[in-house]
Amino acid sequence: MGQEQRTPTLGQASLNIGGLLPRHARYRGNHPALVASGRTLTYRELNSYVNRLANALLAAGLKKGDKFATVLPNCLELMASYWAAAKTGLVIVPLSTLLQASGLQTLLRDSDTRLVLGDPGFTEIFGRIRQELPQIETTVMVGDAPSYGVVPFERFVGESSAAEPPIRNLPATTSSTSCTPREPRDCPRASCTLISCAPCTARCSLTPGA
């Protein structure tokens, strides 16, 4: 008698958030997925965009469990960062663009962040605290990158593959407590909160009914 075939069951791997976007890209590739800054991306386009960022982060030397921070307003790059973390097992540390130098330095230091994705408005503040953050190996700037040692985002992802990166186990996200009278602290959060954290509510929005 031949070996009995077992029916696959839903488990943690099949429910990995990182697998949701490529699944939609495969079965609903031409449907609108995201509207960001006046630009509409289909699921296939968004998945390719996220893959380029995910592969660039891995090529920069980050591995599962390593942390990268975002200091970005609501934008396509911020949304892509959440999905890239979900696909790679990296830990995203989302930080407010309203943070002052001392708070930003504290959060970047205490979170053990190795790479930062920032907005051009973040350049001047980061330049003042950079020497106090030796663990940060790479700084990527969305838009113009006038400072020495800062990599423009388009160059960072420019030569990266749009192919799927290796799907890792579910990552975690961290959020900072910015409303306390003391220094802000990192609060680790399970990756199941990704969907409630990721959508941008200003210039970015998930397409209704998508």
Protein Blocks (a to p, Z undefined) as FASTA:
>chain_A
ZZddddddddfklmgmklmmmmmmmmmmmpcfbdcehiacdfklmmmmmmmmmmmmmmno
paehiacdddddddfklmmmmmmmmmnopacddddfkbcfklmmmmmmmnopabdcddfk
lmmmmmmmmmmmmmbmbdcdehjdfbghiacfklmmmmpcfbdcddddddddddddfkbf
bdcddddddfklmmmmmpccklpccdehZZ
